[in-house]
Amino acid sequence: MLVRSGKADEPFGQAMYQMSVVVDDVDMRITHVIRGADHISNTPKQVLLYRALDAEIPIFAHLPLILGRTVTPLQASWRY
C-alpha cells in the first residue's frame, strides 16, 4: 500500500488512491473499468498515471449514481 504524509488537517498515512488503483489495475491486467459517475474526476489523473507507467489504458465507463429516498447515493452492501 502506498501512503503519503498528511497535509493541513489530514492525518499522516492516507492511502494514495490514484496511484494504488492504477498499479493494481495494471498488475491485474484490467481492460475495462465500470464505475459510478462520482469517479469521473479521477479518470484524467489515472490516465496520466497509466501513461507514465507506459501501461495500456483501459476503457472507462461511468454510470449514473443510484439515489435513495433521501437523494443520497445508495451504498453497496455485500453479503456472502
C-alpha positions as CSV (number, residue, x, y, z in Angstrom):
1,M,0.0,0.0,0.0
2,L,1.3,3.4,-0.9
3,V,0.8,6.1,1.7
4,R,1.6,9.8,1.9
5,S,2.3,12.2,4.7
6,G,-0.6,14.3,6.0
7,K,-1.1,17.9,4.9
8,A,-3.1,20.6,6.7
9,D,-5.6,18.8,8.9
10,E,-5.3,15.4,7.2
11,P,-3.8,12.5,9.2
12,F,-0.5,11.0,8.3
13,G,-0.6,7.8,6.2
14,Q,-3.6,8.3,3.9
15,A,-3.6,5.9,1.0
16,M,-2.6,7.3,-2.3
17,Y,-5.8,6.2,-4.1
18,Q,-5.0,7.3,-7.6
19,M,-1.6,5.6,-7.8
20,S,-2.7,2.5,-5.9
21,V,-5.7,1.8,-8.1
22,V,-3.7,2.3,-11.3
23,V,-0.9,0.0,-10.2
24,D,-3.5,-2.6,-9.1
25,D,-5.3,-2.4,-12.5
26,V,-2.0,-2.8,-14.4
27,D,-1.0,-5.7,-12.3
28,M,-4.4,-7.4,-12.7
29,R,-4.4,-6.6,-16.5
30,I,-7.8,-4.8,-16.2
31,T,-9.1,-3.9,-19.6
32,H,-12.5,-2.2,-18.7
33,V,-13.4,0.0,-15.7
34,I,-17.1,0.5,-15.0
35,R,-17.8,2.7,-12.0
36,G,-20.1,5.4,-10.7
37,A,-20.2,8.9,-12.2
38,D,-18.7,10.2,-8.9
39,H,-15.4,8.9,-10.2
40,I,-15.3,10.9,-13.4
41,S,-12.9,13.4,-11.9
42,N,-10.4,10.6,-11.1
43,T,-10.2,9.4,-14.7
44,P,-7.8,12.1,-16.2
45,K,-5.4,11.7,-13.3
46,Q,-5.4,8.0,-13.7
47,V,-4.9,8.2,-17.4
48,L,-1.8,10.3,-16.8
49,L,-0.5,7.6,-14.4
50,Y,-1.1,4.8,-16.9
51,R,0.8,6.8,-19.5
52,A,3.7,7.5,-17.0
53,L,3.9,3.7,-16.4
54,D,3.8,3.0,-20.1
55,A,0.7,0.8,-19.5
56,E,-2.3,0.2,-21.6
57,I,-5.2,2.5,-20.7
58,P,-8.4,0.6,-20.0
59,I,-11.8,1.5,-21.4
60,F,-13.7,3.6,-18.9
61,A,-17.5,3.7,-18.4
62,H,-19.2,5.8,-15.8
63,L,-22.8,5.0,-14.8
64,P,-25.2,7.4,-13.1
65,L,-25.5,7.1,-9.4
66,I,-28.5,5.3,-7.9
67,L,-30.0,7.6,-5.3
68,G,-32.1,6.6,-2.4
69,R,-35.2,8.3,-0.9
70,T,-33.0,10.9,0.8
71,V,-31.4,11.8,-2.5
72,T,-28.0,10.4,-1.4
73,P,-26.1,7.6,-3.2
74,L,-27.0,4.1,-2.1
75,Q,-24.2,2.2,-0.5
76,A,-23.4,-1.3,-1.7
77,S,-23.9,-4.0,0.9
78,W,-22.3,-7.3,0.1
79,R,-23.2,-10.5,2.0
80,Y,-21.8,-13.9,1.2
